[in-house]
Amino acid sequence: MKKVGFDSEKYLKEQSSYILERVQHYDKLYLEFGGKLIGDKHAKRVLPGFDEDAKMKLLATLKEKAEIIICVYASDIERKKIREDYGITYDQDVLRLIDEYRGYGISVNSVLITRYQEQPNAKVFMAKLERNGINVYTHRAIEGYPTNVEAIVGEEGFAKNPYIETSKPIIVVTGPGPASGKLATCLNQMYHEHELGNKIGYAKFETFPVWNLPLKHPVNIAYEAATVDLKDVNMIDNYHYEAYGEVAVNYNRDIETFPVIKRIIEKITGKESVYQSPTDMGVNRLKSGIIDDQVVREAAKQEIIRRSFAVENDYKKGLADEDTLRRMQVILEESDLKKEDRVPVLPARDYAITVQDRIGSTNLQAVIAIELPNGKIITGRTTKLMDASAAAILNGLKLLANVADEIDLLAPMILQTIQRLKTDDLNSRVPTLSANELLIALAISAVTNPTAQLAYQQLPNLKAAQAHSTVILSRENEQTLKKLGIDITNDPVYPTENLYYN
């Protein structure tokens, strides 16, 4: 069983009361939500026991008082930026988020396209939203933002961007990813609210870094690893220490921009800011939920390793630069970790060598090793019938169901029929069954085959399994494994020399 290090119920209770306490001082509080409101896989991995939808459930307790503005950067829509954990573009993720928020009964005020410059794909997306009854606004980039305070807080700055009408005391400003323009949106709204005579406030809800954990705590280092492409670096908040004599952790961008943000808020409101530090602006009470620091530390270390594999793969695919790769390597070394500290890595590599020697091949063998939640390790390799992802899942289900290895869960005739469909009728050059195709075949077989049904019923027990592949997976297989709740990493090696299929 996976050890628990975090109590979500305790955390939600304290977090909710703290936000409500902050709201009492204002007519409206603009609450910038960093990270993911729904499906926060990173937090779930580094804080075993954390509910990945905790932020959403938190807002659900405040739904009578809260509404949401979703920000998305126009250029992210234009270049079809992908949210990696779901494998969907940012514009698609906005649609997903709207559905999720509505499912929790939380009001979605509007979608704001930030730094809009008539981008064609952004226009198409806006039209789709409007035709589905979603309010859409656009904000242009403001010249001199954020340093030229006089220009920003004036007729050529915030005044030029439209005001988004709001009606509830808490306005949550969120987005599908970083650099969405959330802060600028909050400040822009605060300018207009002040002009309307409302008493307004700003607060920031960032899950990481955790301000009251040590600077070099693995949870905070894991945040650096997760944002290595953004060049984020955790630092001691010197403003906080000078004001209160208390050590607090924040990250470089917040600390660097704090004096400017403070001046903007003071310029907008005409009053001295109540905030003495960027940490003051935050409302995060995450530490209150940590009930076993050692469990959390170990989980965070594993996340650092997982992120190192992800960066190496992005570099191989041309999605990350050398600076990012080197920075990730430094983080790994400073944490006294190596990639082989991830349990399924060596079993996958060792079995690949064994298979290679057995068949007398000089080619790299595609192998996946899975560490099941019960601690047992199984492997699967690519064969003529199925790829390594499918084989590993099948072997894992057989072990969990206590089905002997020599027993076929799926008749070879069924697999061969699917292969003929792929190659003869669908003109695929890849005859092997993928993980998704294997699962569909297993689901169908489970209707008439009691043994297949036993294995099929074990699918929920794959959640939280850790897996490693000796080759880069196809996006389809990667997403299938993630949907099953399996955390997958892989070596930065393509399975073949074919450029198109890679």
C-alpha positions as CSV (number, residue, x, y, z in Angstrom):
1,M,0.0,0.0,0.0
2,K,1.2,3.5,-0.8
3,K,2.0,5.5,2.3
4,V,0.0,8.7,3.0
5,G,1.8,11.9,4.0
6,F,-1.0,14.5,3.5
7,D,-4.4,15.0,5.0
8,S,-6.6,16.8,2.4
9,E,-9.6,17.2,4.8
10,K,-7.5,19.0,7.4
11,Y,-5.9,21.2,4.7
12,L,-9.2,22.2,3.1
13,K,-10.7,23.2,6.4
14,E,-7.9,25.5,7.3
15,Q,-7.5,26.9,3.7
16,S,-11.2,27.7,3.4
17,S,-11.3,29.6,6.7
18,Y,-8.2,31.6,5.8
19,I,-9.5,32.7,2.4
20,L,-12.8,33.8,4.0
21,E,-10.9,35.7,6.6
22,R,-9.1,37.6,3.9
23,V,-12.3,38.4,2.0
24,Q,-13.9,40.1,5.0
25,H,-11.7,43.2,4.5
26,Y,-13.0,44.0,1.0
27,D,-16.1,44.4,-1.2
28,K,-14.3,42.2,-3.8
29,L,-11.2,40.1,-3.5
30,Y,-9.4,39.2,-6.7
31,L,-7.8,35.8,-6.0
32,E,-5.1,34.7,-8.5
33,F,-4.9,31.0,-8.6
34,G,-1.6,29.6,-9.7
35,G,-1.2,26.0,-10.7
36,K,-4.1,23.8,-11.6
37,L,-7.6,24.1,-10.1
38,I,-8.5,20.6,-11.3
39,G,-6.4,17.6,-11.7
40,D,-3.2,18.8,-10.0
41,K,-1.2,15.7,-10.7
42,H,2.0,17.3,-9.5
43,A,0.7,18.1,-6.0
44,K,-0.8,14.6,-5.8
45,R,2.6,13.0,-6.6
46,V,4.6,15.1,-4.1
47,L,2.0,15.0,-1.4
48,P,0.7,11.4,-1.1
49,G,-2.9,11.7,0.1
50,F,-3.4,15.1,-1.6
51,D,-6.7,15.2,-3.5
52,E,-5.8,16.4,-7.0
53,D,-9.1,18.3,-7.1
54,A,-8.7,19.8,-3.7
55,K,-8.6,23.4,-5.0
56,M,-11.9,22.8,-6.8
57,K,-13.5,21.3,-3.8
58,L,-12.3,24.3,-1.8
59,L,-14.0,26.7,-4.2
60,A,-17.1,24.5,-4.2
61,T,-17.4,25.3,-0.5
62,L,-17.3,29.0,-1.4
63,K,-19.4,28.8,-4.6
64,E,-22.1,31.2,-3.3
65,K,-19.4,33.8,-2.9
66,A,-17.2,33.1,-5.9
67,E,-17.1,33.3,-9.7
68,I,-14.3,32.5,-12.1
69,I,-12.5,34.4,-14.9
70,I,-10.4,32.1,-17.1
71,C,-7.3,33.7,-18.7
72,V,-5.6,32.2,-21.7
73,Y,-2.6,33.8,-23.6
74,A,-3.5,34.4,-27.2
75,S,-0.1,33.1,-28.5
76,D,-0.6,29.9,-26.6
77,I,-3.8,29.3,-28.6
78,E,-2.0,30.4,-31.8
79,R,0.9,27.9,-31.4
80,K,-1.4,25.2,-30.1
81,K,0.4,24.8,-26.8
82,I,-0.1,21.4,-25.2
83,R,-1.1,20.7,-21.6
84,E,1.2,17.6,-21.2
85,D,-0.7,15.8,-18.4
86,Y,-3.9,15.6,-20.6
87,G,-2.3,15.8,-24.0
88,I,-4.7,18.5,-25.1
89,T,-4.2,22.1,-26.4
90,Y,-4.8,25.1,-24.0
91,D,-7.9,26.1,-25.9
92,Q,-9.4,22.6,-25.5
93,D,-8.4,22.7,-21.8
94,V,-10.4,25.9,-21.3
95,L,-13.4,24.1,-22.6
96,R,-12.7,21.2,-20.3
97,L,-12.3,23.6,-17.3
98,I,-15.6,25.3,-18.0
99,D,-17.4,21.9,-18.0
100,E,-15.6,21.0,-14.7
101,Y,-16.4,24.3,-13.0
102,R,-20.1,24.0,-14.0
103,G,-20.1,20.5,-12.7
104,Y,-19.2,21.8,-9.3
105,G,-21.9,24.5,-9.5
106,I,-19.3,27.3,-9.7
107,S,-20.1,30.3,-11.9
108,V,-17.8,30.9,-14.8
109,N,-18.0,34.6,-15.5
110,S,-16.0,34.7,-18.7
111,V,-13.0,33.8,-20.7
112,L,-10.3,36.5,-21.2
113,I,-7.9,36.3,-24.2
114,T,-4.8,38.1,-22.9
115,R,-2.2,40.0,-25.0
116,Y,-4.5,39.7,-28.0
117,Q,-3.2,40.8,-31.4
118,E,-5.8,39.5,-33.8
119,Q,-4.3,36.0,-33.9
120,P,-6.3,33.9,-36.3
121,N,-6.6,30.8,-34.1
122,A,-7.6,33.0,-31.2
123,K,-10.4,34.5,-33.3
124,V,-11.7,31.1,-34.2
125,F,-11.7,30.0,-30.5
126,M,-13.4,33.2,-29.4
127,A,-16.2,32.7,-32.0
128,K,-16.7,29.1,-30.7
129,L,-17.0,30.3,-27.1
130,E,-19.4,33.1,-28.0
131,R,-21.6,30.8,-30.1
132,N,-21.9,28.5,-27.0
133,G,-23.0,31.4,-24.8
134,I,-19.7,32.1,-23.1
135,N,-18.7,35.7,-22.4
136,V,-15.4,36.5,-24.1
137,Y,-13.2,39.5,-23.5
138,T,-9.8,40.5,-24.9
139,H,-7.0,42.5,-23.3
140,R,-4.2,44.0,-25.3
141,A,-0.6,44.1,-24.1
142,I,0.2,47.3,-22.3
143,E,3.4,49.0,-23.3
144,G,5.8,49.3,-20.3
145,Y,4.0,46.7,-18.2
146,P,4.8,46.1,-15.4
147,T,7.6,48.7,-14.7
148,N,6.1,51.9,-16.0
149,V,3.6,52.4,-13.3
150,E,2.5,55.9,-14.3
151,A,1.6,54.7,-17.8
152,I,0.0,51.5,-16.7
153,V,-2.4,53.1,-14.2
154,G,-3.8,55.6,-16.6
155,E,-5.6,56.3,-19.9
156,E,-3.1,54.5,-22.0
157,G,-2.9,51.5,-19.7
158,F,-5.6,49.7,-17.8
159,A,-8.2,52.2,-18.8
160,K,-7.9,51.0,-22.5
161,N,-8.7,47.4,-21.6
162,P,-12.3,46.6,-20.9
163,Y,-13.7,46.0,-17.5
164,I,-15.2,42.5,-16.9
165,E,-18.4,42.9,-14.9
166,T,-18.4,40.9,-11.7
167,S,-21.0,40.5,-9.0
168,K,-19.6,38.2,-6.3
169,P,-17.1,39.0,-3.5
170,I,-14.5,36.5,-4.6
171,I,-13.3,36.6,-8.2
172,V,-11.0,33.7,-8.9
173,V,-8.6,34.4,-11.8
174,T,-7.1,31.2,-13.3
175,G,-5.8,29.8,-16.5
176,P,-4.8,26.5,-18.2
177,G,-1.1,27.1,-17.5
178,P,1.7,29.6,-16.5
179,A,2.1,33.0,-18.1
180,S,-1.6,33.2,-18.9
181,G,-1.8,36.9,-17.8
182,K,-3.6,36.2,-14.5
183,L,-1.8,38.9,-12.5
184,A,-2.3,41.6,-15.1
185,T,-6.0,40.7,-15.3
186,C,-6.3,41.1,-11.5
187,L,-4.6,44.5,-11.6
188,N,-6.7,45.6,-14.6
189,Q,-9.9,44.6,-12.8
190,M,-8.8,46.3,-9.6
191,Y,-8.2,49.6,-11.5
192,H,-11.8,49.5,-12.9
193,E,-13.3,48.4,-9.6
194,H,-11.7,51.3,-7.8
195,E,-13.0,53.7,-10.4
196,L,-16.4,52.3,-9.7
197,G,-16.0,53.0,-6.0
198,N,-15.5,49.5,-4.7
199,K,-13.1,48.5,-2.0
200,I,-10.9,45.9,-3.6
201,G,-8.1,43.6,-2.6
202,Y,-5.7,41.1,-4.2
203,A,-4.4,37.8,-3.0
204,K,-2.4,35.0,-4.6
205,F,-3.0,31.3,-4.1
206,E,0.1,29.4,-5.3
207,T,0.4,25.8,-4.2
208,F,4.2,25.9,-4.6
209,P,6.7,26.7,-3.4
210,V,5.5,26.2,0.2
211,W,6.4,29.4,2.0
212,N,6.8,27.9,5.4
213,L,8.8,24.8,4.4
214,P,12.6,25.0,4.3
215,L,14.1,26.4,1.1
216,K,15.8,23.1,0.2
217,H,12.9,20.9,1.2
218,P,12.4,18.3,-1.6
219,V,8.8,19.6,-2.1
220,N,10.1,23.0,-2.9
221,I,12.9,21.6,-5.1
222,A,10.3,19.5,-6.9
223,Y,8.6,22.8,-7.8
224,E,11.8,24.1,-9.3
225,A,12.1,20.9,-11.3
226,A,8.5,21.3,-12.5
227,T,9.1,24.9,-13.7
228,V,12.6,24.5,-14.9
229,D,11.6,25.8,-18.4
230,L,10.3,29.0,-16.8
231,K,13.7,29.5,-15.0
232,D,12.0,29.7,-11.6
233,V,14.3,29.6,-8.6
234,N,13.2,29.4,-5.0
235,M,14.6,32.1,-2.8
236,I,14.3,33.5,0.7
237,D,11.8,36.3,0.7
238,N,14.0,39.1,2.0
239,Y,11.0,41.6,2.2
240,H,9.2,39.2,4.5
241,Y,12.3,38.7,6.7
242,E,12.9,42.4,7.0
243,A,9.3,43.1,7.9
244,Y,8.7,40.3,10.4
245,G,12.0,38.6,11.1
246,E,10.5,35.4,9.8
247,V,12.1,33.2,7.1
248,A,9.7,32.6,4.2
249,V,10.3,30.9,0.8
250,N,9.1,32.4,-2.4
251,Y,10.3,32.3,-6.0
252,N,12.4,34.8,-8.0
253,R,9.7,36.2,-10.2
254,D,7.4,37.1,-7.3
255,I,10.2,38.6,-5.3
256,E,11.6,40.6,-8.2
257,T,8.2,42.0,-9.2
258,F,6.9,42.7,-5.7
259,P,8.0,46.3,-5.4
260,V,6.4,47.1,-8.8
261,I,3.2,45.2,-8.0
262,K,3.0,47.0,-4.6
263,R,3.4,50.4,-6.3
264,I,0.7,49.6,-8.9
265,I,-1.7,48.6,-6.2
266,E,-0.9,51.7,-4.2
267,K,-1.3,53.8,-7.3
268,I,-4.7,52.2,-8.1
269,T,-6.1,52.5,-4.6
270,G,-4.4,55.7,-3.5
271,K,-3.5,54.1,-0.2
272,E,-0.4,52.4,1.2
273,S,-0.4,48.7,0.5
274,V,-1.2,46.4,3.4
275,Y,1.4,44.0,2.0
276,Q,5.0,44.1,3.2
277,S,6.2,41.1,1.2
278,P,5.2,38.9,-1.7
279,T,4.6,36.1,0.9
280,D,2.0,38.4,2.5
281,M,0.0,38.3,-0.7
282,G,-0.3,34.6,-0.5
283,V,-3.1,32.7,1.2
284,N,-1.6,29.2,0.9
285,R,-1.9,26.9,4.0
286,L,-0.6,23.7,2.4
287,K,1.8,22.9,5.2
288,S,-1.1,22.4,7.5
289,G,-2.0,19.2,5.6
290,I,1.4,17.5,5.9
291,I,1.1,14.7,8.4
292,D,4.2,12.7,7.6
293,D,7.2,14.8,6.4
294,Q,9.4,11.8,5.6
295,V,6.8,10.3,3.3
296,V,6.3,13.6,1.5
297,R,10.1,14.1,1.2
298,E,10.5,10.7,-0.5
299,A,7.6,11.3,-2.9
300,A,9.0,14.7,-3.8
301,K,12.4,13.2,-4.6
302,Q,10.8,10.7,-6.9
303,E,9.0,13.6,-8.6
304,I,12.4,15.4,-9.2
305,I,13.7,12.2,-10.9
306,R,10.5,12.0,-13.0
307,R,10.8,15.6,-14.1
308,S,14.5,15.0,-15.1
309,F,13.3,12.2,-17.5
310,A,10.6,14.6,-18.9
311,V,13.1,17.3,-19.6
312,E,15.5,14.9,-21.3
313,N,12.6,13.8,-23.5
314,D,11.6,17.3,-24.3
315,Y,15.1,18.1,-25.3
316,K,15.2,15.1,-27.6
317,K,12.0,16.2,-29.2
318,G,13.2,19.8,-29.6
319,L,10.8,21.2,-27.0
320,A,13.5,22.2,-24.5
321,D,16.8,24.1,-24.9
322,E,20.2,23.2,-23.5
323,D,19.9,25.7,-20.6
324,T,16.8,23.9,-19.4
325,L,18.5,20.5,-19.7
326,R,21.6,21.6,-17.8
327,R,19.5,23.3,-15.1
328,M,17.6,20.1,-14.6
329,Q,20.8,18.1,-14.3
330,V,22.1,20.5,-11.7
331,I,18.8,20.2,-9.7
332,L,19.2,16.4,-9.8
333,E,22.8,16.5,-8.7
334,E,22.2,19.0,-5.9
335,S,19.4,16.8,-4.6
336,D,21.9,13.9,-4.5
337,L,19.7,11.9,-6.8
338,K,20.2,9.8,-9.9
339,K,17.7,8.5,-12.4
340,E,18.3,4.9,-11.3
341,D,16.8,5.8,-7.9
342,R,13.5,5.4,-9.6
343,V,12.5,1.8,-8.9
344,P,11.3,0.5,-12.3
345,V,14.3,2.0,-14.3
346,L,16.9,-0.7,-13.8
347,P,14.4,-3.6,-14.2
348,A,13.3,-2.2,-17.6
349,R,16.8,-1.6,-18.8
350,D,18.1,-5.0,-17.5
351,Y,15.2,-6.9,-19.2
352,A,15.8,-5.0,-22.4
353,I,19.4,-6.3,-22.4
354,T,18.3,-9.8,-21.6
355,V,15.8,-9.8,-24.5
356,Q,18.4,-8.4,-26.8
357,D,20.9,-11.1,-25.9
358,R,18.3,-13.8,-26.2
359,I,17.2,-13.0,-29.7
360,G,20.7,-12.1,-30.8
361,S,19.8,-8.5,-31.9
362,T,21.9,-5.4,-31.8
363,N,18.8,-3.2,-31.8
364,L,17.4,-1.5,-28.7
365,Q,14.5,-3.5,-27.3
366,A,11.3,-1.7,-26.2
367,V,10.5,-2.8,-22.7
368,I,8.3,-1.4,-19.9
369,A,8.7,-2.3,-16.2
370,I,5.9,-1.5,-13.8
371,E,6.2,-1.3,-10.1
372,L,2.7,-2.2,-8.9
373,P,1.3,-0.5,-5.7
374,N,1.9,-3.8,-3.8
375,G,5.7,-3.4,-4.5
376,K,5.9,-6.2,-7.1
377,I,7.6,-5.5,-10.4
378,I,6.4,-6.8,-13.8
379,T,7.8,-6.3,-17.3
380,G,6.5,-6.3,-20.8
381,R,8.2,-6.1,-24.2
382,T,7.1,-5.4,-27.7
383,T,6.3,-8.6,-29.7
384,K,4.7,-9.3,-33.0
385,L,1.2,-9.2,-31.3
386,M,1.4,-6.2,-29.0
387,D,3.7,-3.3,-28.0
388,A,5.5,-3.0,-24.7
389,S,2.7,-0.8,-23.1
390,A,0.0,-3.4,-23.9
391,A,2.2,-6.3,-22.8
392,A,3.1,-4.7,-19.4
393,I,-0.5,-3.8,-18.6
394,L,-1.6,-7.4,-19.5
395,N,1.1,-8.9,-17.4
396,G,0.3,-6.6,-14.5
397,L,-3.3,-7.5,-14.6
398,K,-2.5,-11.2,-14.7
399,L,-0.3,-10.9,-11.6
400,L,-2.9,-8.9,-9.7
401,A,-5.6,-11.4,-10.6
402,N,-3.4,-14.4,-9.8
403,V,-3.7,-15.7,-13.3
404,A,-0.8,-18.0,-14.4
405,D,1.5,-16.5,-16.9
406,E,1.0,-19.3,-19.4
407,I,-2.8,-18.8,-19.5
408,D,-3.9,-16.6,-22.4
409,L,-6.4,-13.9,-21.4
410,L,-7.0,-13.1,-25.1
411,A,-7.2,-15.7,-27.8
412,P,-4.4,-15.2,-30.3
413,M,-7.1,-15.4,-33.0
414,I,-8.8,-12.3,-31.6
415,L,-5.5,-10.3,-31.6
416,Q,-4.6,-11.4,-35.1
417,T,-8.1,-10.3,-36.3
418,I,-7.5,-6.9,-34.8
419,Q,-4.1,-6.8,-36.5
420,R,-5.6,-7.6,-39.9
421,L,-8.1,-4.8,-39.4
422,K,-5.3,-2.3,-38.7
423,T,-3.1,-3.3,-41.6
424,D,-5.5,-4.5,-44.3
425,D,-8.5,-2.2,-43.8
426,L,-7.1,0.8,-41.9
427,N,-3.8,0.8,-43.8
428,S,-1.7,1.1,-40.6
429,R,2.0,0.2,-40.9
430,V,2.1,-0.6,-37.2
431,P,0.4,-4.0,-36.7
432,T,1.1,-4.4,-33.0
433,L,-1.7,-3.7,-30.6
434,S,-1.4,-0.5,-28.5
435,A,-2.4,-0.3,-24.8
436,N,-5.7,1.2,-25.7
437,E,-6.5,-1.5,-28.3
438,L,-5.5,-4.2,-25.8
439,L,-7.8,-2.8,-23.2
440,I,-10.8,-2.7,-25.6
441,A,-10.1,-6.3,-26.6
442,L,-9.9,-7.3,-22.9
443,A,-13.1,-5.5,-22.1
444,I,-14.9,-7.4,-24.9
445,S,-13.4,-10.8,-23.9
446,A,-14.4,-10.2,-20.2
447,V,-18.1,-10.6,-21.3
448,T,-17.7,-14.3,-22.1
449,N,-14.3,-15.3,-20.5
450,P,-14.4,-15.5,-16.7
451,T,-10.6,-15.4,-16.5
452,A,-10.4,-12.3,-18.6
453,Q,-13.1,-10.8,-16.4
454,L,-11.0,-11.4,-13.3
455,A,-8.1,-9.6,-14.9
456,Y,-10.3,-6.7,-16.2
457,Q,-11.6,-6.1,-12.7
458,Q,-8.0,-5.4,-11.5
459,L,-7.7,-2.3,-13.6
460,P,-8.4,0.1,-10.7
461,N,-5.5,-1.5,-8.8
462,L,-3.0,-0.1,-11.4
463,K,-3.6,3.4,-10.0
464,A,-0.4,4.9,-8.5
465,A,1.8,2.3,-10.2
466,Q,5.2,3.5,-11.3
467,A,6.5,2.6,-14.7
468,H,9.5,3.1,-16.9
469,S,10.0,2.5,-20.6
470,T,13.3,2.0,-22.4
471,V,12.0,4.0,-25.4
472,I,9.9,7.1,-26.0
473,L,6.2,6.1,-26.0
474,S,3.7,7.1,-28.6
475,R,1.3,9.9,-27.3
476,E,-1.6,7.4,-27.5
477,N,0.2,4.9,-25.2
478,E,1.4,7.6,-22.9
479,Q,-2.1,9.0,-22.4
480,T,-3.6,5.6,-21.9
481,L,-1.1,4.8,-19.1
482,K,-1.8,8.2,-17.5
483,K,-5.5,7.6,-17.6
484,L,-5.1,4.4,-15.8
485,G,-3.3,6.3,-13.1
486,I,0.2,4.9,-13.9
487,D,3.1,7.4,-13.6
488,I,5.3,6.7,-16.6
489,T,8.8,7.8,-17.4
490,N,11.0,6.8,-20.3
491,D,14.6,7.0,-21.6
492,P,15.1,9.6,-24.3
493,V,15.5,7.1,-27.1
494,Y,13.2,6.6,-30.1
495,P,12.1,3.0,-30.8
496,T,13.0,3.1,-34.5
497,E,15.0,5.3,-36.9
498,N,11.8,6.2,-38.8
499,L,11.4,10.0,-38.6
500,Y,7.7,10.2,-39.3
501,Y,6.5,7.6,-36.8
502,N,8.7,9.1,-34.2
